[in-house]
């Protein structure tokens, strides 16, 4: 990897870390498309897999008091239960069709909440089993476990700090499992390790900057920004399913 590519890669990772530190998700949404411009997917994918659990750990250290432990635990258990079904569907259902349907749901939900905020709401936690199960199915089959969990957090109306902390409580074990799986599959390499280690200082700075930004954003603005990010995620997923 030449110096120019390395600098762009570290900068992209830092920017992705800033988004995740501020809103609790979005690092892969921002990082993967940009990294794909400079790196092969066999390098970009495990690199972001290393970044994810690192950010989750750092953010949990920052906001562990706001973690909804029961919700995170239920979502994780339900996700694990959904993984075998996802592996089953992987061989039988077209990935592009599923991604297109999921993208349409995310886009419509985000647009609805941008123009009619606060009308859709889940009162109890029983539904978390369904959202976690869906995350396990989609994660195992199509590597898209995040959207159902983010949807659940939005529908539950968690406060910004609860939203960020609980997502990290969910993403830390699931992201670590994905990272280990990629290592077993042989995706770890010297280039991935070196780039990750060189990115760590900027990741730490991004977490500090994201902390400062998160404290300045009003809850109403935070929710609006989350829906915009969801709209972007749905659009990226829709384009991916079409292409």
C-alpha positions as CSV (number, residue, x, y, z in Angstrom):
1,X,0.0,0.0,0.0
2,X,1.5,3.3,-1.1
3,X,1.7,6.4,1.2
4,X,-1.2,8.2,-0.5
5,X,-3.5,5.3,-0.3
6,X,-2.6,4.8,3.4
7,X,-3.3,8.4,4.2
8,X,-6.7,8.3,2.5
9,X,-7.5,5.0,4.3
10,X,-6.7,6.3,7.7
11,X,-8.6,9.5,7.1
12,X,-11.7,7.6,6.0
13,X,-11.5,5.3,9.0
14,X,-11.2,8.4,11.2
15,X,-14.3,10.0,9.6
16,X,-16.3,6.8,10.0
17,X,-15.3,6.6,13.6
18,X,-16.5,10.2,14.1
19,X,-19.9,9.3,12.7
20,X,-20.2,6.2,14.9
21,X,-19.0,8.1,18.0
22,X,-21.6,10.8,17.5
23,X,-24.6,8.8,16.6
24,X,-23.9,5.2,17.7
25,X,-23.8,3.7,14.2
26,X,-23.0,4.5,10.6
27,X,-19.3,3.7,10.5
28,X,-19.7,0.9,8.0
29,X,-22.2,2.9,6.0
30,X,-19.7,5.7,5.6
31,X,-16.5,3.7,5.6
32,X,-17.1,0.8,3.3
33,X,-18.2,2.7,0.1
34,X,-15.3,5.1,0.5
35,X,-12.7,2.5,1.4
36,X,-13.8,0.5,-1.7
37,X,-12.4,3.4,-3.8
38,X,-8.9,2.7,-2.5
39,X,-8.8,-0.9,-1.2
40,X,-9.9,-4.3,-2.3
41,X,-12.9,-5.6,-0.4
42,X,-10.7,-8.4,1.1
43,X,-8.8,-5.6,2.9
44,X,-11.6,-3.0,3.5
45,X,-14.0,-5.5,5.0
46,X,-11.8,-7.0,7.8
47,X,-10.4,-3.5,8.5
48,X,-13.8,-2.1,9.3
49,X,-14.5,-5.3,11.2
50,X,-11.5,-4.5,13.5
51,X,-12.7,-0.9,13.8
52,X,-16.3,-1.8,14.9
53,X,-15.5,-3.6,18.2
54,X,-12.8,-1.1,19.0
55,X,-15.3,1.7,18.7
56,X,-18.0,-0.2,20.6
57,X,-15.5,-0.8,23.5
58,X,-14.4,2.9,23.6
59,X,-18.0,4.1,23.5
60,X,-19.2,1.7,26.1
61,X,-16.5,3.0,28.4
62,X,-17.8,6.5,27.8
63,X,-21.5,5.7,28.2
64,X,-21.9,2.4,30.0
65,X,-24.2,4.0,32.6
66,X,-26.8,4.5,29.9
67,X,-26.7,1.0,28.6
68,X,-30.1,-0.8,28.6
69,X,-28.6,-4.1,29.6
70,X,-31.8,-6.1,29.4
71,X,-32.6,-4.8,25.9
72,X,-29.1,-5.5,24.6
73,X,-29.1,-9.0,26.1
74,X,-32.5,-9.9,24.6
75,X,-31.4,-8.6,21.2
76,X,-28.2,-10.6,21.3
77,X,-29.9,-13.8,22.3
78,X,-32.6,-13.3,19.6
79,X,-29.9,-12.6,17.0
80,X,-28.1,-15.8,17.9
81,X,-31.4,-17.7,17.5
82,X,-31.9,-16.2,14.1
83,X,-28.5,-17.1,12.7
84,X,-29.3,-20.7,11.7
85,X,-32.5,-19.5,9.9
86,X,-30.4,-16.9,8.0
87,X,-27.9,-19.6,6.9
88,X,-30.9,-21.6,5.7
89,X,-32.4,-18.7,3.7
90,X,-28.9,-17.9,2.3
91,X,-29.2,-20.9,0.1
92,X,-32.8,-20.5,-0.9
93,X,-33.8,-16.8,-1.2
94,X,-32.2,-14.2,-3.6
95,X,-30.1,-11.7,-1.7
96,X,-31.0,-8.8,-4.0
97,X,-34.7,-9.3,-3.4
98,X,-34.3,-9.3,0.4
99,X,-32.0,-6.3,0.4
100,X,-34.3,-4.4,-1.8
101,X,-37.3,-5.1,0.4
102,X,-35.3,-4.2,3.6
103,X,-34.0,-1.0,1.9
104,X,-37.6,0.1,0.9
105,X,-38.8,-0.5,4.5
106,X,-35.9,1.6,5.9
107,X,-36.3,4.4,3.4
108,X,-40.1,4.6,4.0
109,X,-39.7,4.5,7.7
110,X,-37.0,7.2,7.7
111,X,-39.0,9.5,5.4
112,X,-42.1,9.0,7.5
113,X,-40.3,9.9,10.7
114,X,-38.6,12.9,9.1
115,X,-42.0,14.4,8.1
116,X,-44.2,13.0,10.8
117,X,-41.8,12.5,13.8
118,X,-42.8,10.6,16.9
119,X,-46.0,9.0,15.6
120,X,-44.6,5.5,15.5
121,X,-43.6,4.1,18.8
122,X,-43.2,0.7,20.6
123,X,-44.3,0.8,24.3
124,X,-43.1,-2.6,25.5
125,X,-39.9,-4.7,25.1
126,X,-41.6,-7.9,24.0
127,X,-41.1,-7.0,20.3
128,X,-37.3,-6.9,20.8
129,X,-37.2,-10.6,20.3
130,X,-38.7,-10.2,16.8
131,X,-36.3,-7.4,15.9
132,X,-33.3,-9.3,17.3
133,X,-34.3,-12.5,15.4
134,X,-34.7,-10.5,12.2
135,X,-31.2,-9.1,12.8
136,X,-29.8,-12.7,13.2
137,X,-31.4,-13.9,10.0
138,X,-30.3,-10.9,7.9
139,X,-26.8,-10.9,9.5
140,X,-26.2,-14.5,8.8
141,X,-27.6,-14.5,5.3
142,X,-26.7,-11.1,4.0
143,X,-24.4,-9.4,6.5
144,X,-27.0,-6.7,7.4
145,X,-27.8,-7.3,11.0
146,X,-27.7,-3.6,12.0
147,X,-30.9,-2.1,10.5
148,X,-33.5,-4.1,12.5
149,X,-31.7,-3.2,15.8
150,X,-31.5,0.5,14.9
151,X,-35.2,0.4,13.9
152,X,-36.0,-1.1,17.3
153,X,-34.1,1.6,19.1
154,X,-35.8,4.4,17.2
155,X,-39.3,2.9,17.7
156,X,-38.6,2.5,21.4
157,X,-37.8,6.2,21.7
158,X,-34.5,5.8,23.5
159,X,-32.8,8.9,24.6
160,X,-29.7,9.7,22.5
161,X,-27.2,8.5,25.2
162,X,-29.3,5.3,25.7
163,X,-29.5,4.8,21.9
164,X,-25.7,5.0,21.5
165,X,-24.8,2.9,24.5
166,X,-27.3,0.1,23.9
167,X,-26.3,-0.2,20.3
168,X,-22.7,-0.6,21.4
169,X,-23.8,-3.2,23.9
170,X,-25.3,-5.1,21.0
171,X,-22.6,-4.5,18.4
172,X,-19.6,-5.4,20.6
173,X,-20.3,-9.2,20.9
174,X,-21.9,-9.5,17.5
175,X,-19.1,-7.5,15.8
176,X,-16.5,-9.5,17.6
177,X,-18.1,-12.7,16.4
178,X,-18.0,-11.4,12.9
179,X,-14.3,-10.4,13.3
180,X,-13.3,-13.8,14.6
181,X,-15.3,-15.5,11.7
182,X,-13.4,-13.4,9.2
183,X,-10.1,-14.4,10.8
184,X,-11.1,-18.1,10.6
185,X,-12.0,-17.5,6.9
186,X,-8.5,-16.2,6.3
187,X,-9.3,-12.5,5.7
188,X,-6.8,-11.2,8.3
189,X,-3.5,-10.0,6.8
190,X,-0.5,-8.0,7.6
191,X,-1.8,-5.1,5.6
192,X,-5.0,-5.1,7.6
193,X,-3.2,-5.2,11.0
194,X,-0.8,-2.4,10.0
195,X,-3.5,-0.1,8.7
196,X,-5.7,-0.8,11.7
197,X,-2.8,0.0,14.1
198,X,-1.9,3.2,12.2
199,X,-5.6,4.3,12.4
200,X,-5.9,3.9,16.1
201,X,-4.6,7.4,17.1
202,X,-7.2,9.0,14.7
203,X,-9.9,6.7,16.0
204,X,-9.2,7.8,19.6
205,X,-9.3,11.5,18.5
206,X,-12.6,10.8,16.6
207,X,-14.1,9.3,19.8
208,X,-13.2,12.4,21.8
209,X,-14.6,14.7,19.0
210,X,-17.7,12.6,18.7
211,X,-18.2,12.8,22.5
212,X,-18.1,16.6,22.3
213,X,-20.5,16.7,19.3
214,X,-22.9,14.3,20.9
215,X,-23.2,16.5,23.9
216,X,-24.0,19.6,21.8
217,X,-26.8,18.0,19.7
218,X,-30.3,18.5,21.0
219,X,-32.4,15.3,21.3
220,X,-34.8,16.4,18.5
221,X,-31.8,17.2,16.2
222,X,-30.2,13.9,17.1
223,X,-33.3,11.9,16.2
224,X,-33.5,13.9,12.9
225,X,-29.9,13.1,12.1
226,X,-30.5,9.4,12.9
227,X,-33.3,9.3,10.4
228,X,-31.2,11.0,7.8
229,X,-28.5,8.4,8.4
230,X,-31.1,5.6,8.1
231,X,-32.3,7.1,4.9
232,X,-28.7,7.1,3.6
233,X,-28.3,3.5,4.7
234,X,-31.5,2.4,3.0
235,X,-30.4,4.2,-0.2
236,X,-27.0,2.5,-0.2
237,X,-28.6,-0.9,0.4
238,X,-31.1,-0.3,-2.4
239,X,-28.4,0.6,-4.8
240,X,-26.4,-2.4,-3.7
241,X,-29.3,-4.7,-4.3
242,X,-29.9,-3.2,-7.8
243,X,-26.3,-3.4,-8.9
